Amino acid sequence: METKRLVINDRERGSIAIADRFLLRLRGMLGRDFSWFDALLIRPCSQIHTLFMAYPIDALFVDRMGQVVMLAIDLKPWVPCKGTHKAHSVIELPAGKAEKWEIQVGDHISVQ
């Protein structure tokens, strides 16, 4: 899986793996952890679930322009997340990372 730099509001936050092919998107974080990257970008994607997950995550729903349009914080395993039709992609982070990085709706995300 390809990795790039994650930039939030012009501040680099680490590496981001990109799941932009069907099988990579289907698998998402299943059977993975965040030891090789800081976040996972799933695109295109407008809703997620945590079925079969072993740990909670934070999810940032991002539109085509890179703006955060919805946050889902501390999603526990085995919980569906409705998502939003406004999202073009989802960034999954370890639970607590969105709060630590002070991410809010309206923030700008880029992958470089």
N, C-alpha and C positions, 0 to 999 in steps of 0.2 A: 504494500500500500504506500502510495506517495505521501510525503510529508512536506509541509511548507511552514512559513512563519505566520503566527496568529497576531494580528494587530487590532487593538480595541481603542478607539478614540486616539489614534496616533501613538499608542504606546504598545511596544512589543510585549506579548505575554507568554511566548514560548512556541512550541511546535504544534502543528495541527495535522492530523492524518486526514486524508480525503477519501471518502467512500462515494464515488460517482458512477460506479457501474452496478448493474442489477444485483449481482451476488454480494458485492461489498456492502451495498445499502441494505440488503436483506439481512445480512449477518450483523451489521452495526457493531455494538460492543459485546455481543454474545461470545463468550469464551476468551475475551480479551480483558486487559486492564490498562491503566494509564501509565504503565512503566516505560513505554517506548515513545510516548507522545503526551502532550498536555491536554489535548482536546480532539474530538472527532467531528468532522464536517460531513453531514449526510446531505447530498443534493442530487436531484431535486427531492424535496421532502417537506411535507406540511404537518405531519402528525407522527407520533412515535408511541411505543409502549415499552414497558420494562418486564415483559413476560420472559421467564427463564434467566433473568439477570440475577447476579449474586450480591449486588451492592447498589446503593442509591446513587442517582446522578442529578445534576442540574442540566436543564435544556434551554438553549437560547433559540427562539424562532426568529429567523432573519428574512427580510424581503429581498427582492432582486437588487435593490440599491445598497444592500449591506446594513440596513437599519434594523435594530432589534425591535420586533413588533409584539413579542410576548415572551415572558419568562415562566419556566416551570421549575420551581426550586425543590430540591430534596425529594425527587420522585423515588419512592420506595419500589423494590422489586415486586413484580406481579401486579402492577397498577397500570391501567390504560391512561393515556394522556390524549385529550381531544385534539390539541393543536389548534391551528387557525388557518383559514383559507388565504390569509394575507402573506403567509410564509412561503418562501421558495426553497429554504434550506433550514436545517437544524444543526446546531452545534451542541454536542454533548460534552459535559465537563464532570469531573469528580464532584460529588455533593459538597457544598460549602464554598466551591471556587467562585461562583458568581457573586456571592456575598463578599468574599475576601477581595475580589477585584472590583467591587462596588459597581457591578453592571446593572444598568437600568434600561427600561423601555426607552427607545429613542437613541441609544448609543450606536456608534458606527463601528462595524466589523469589517476588516479586510483580511484577505489571505494573500501573502506575497511570497 
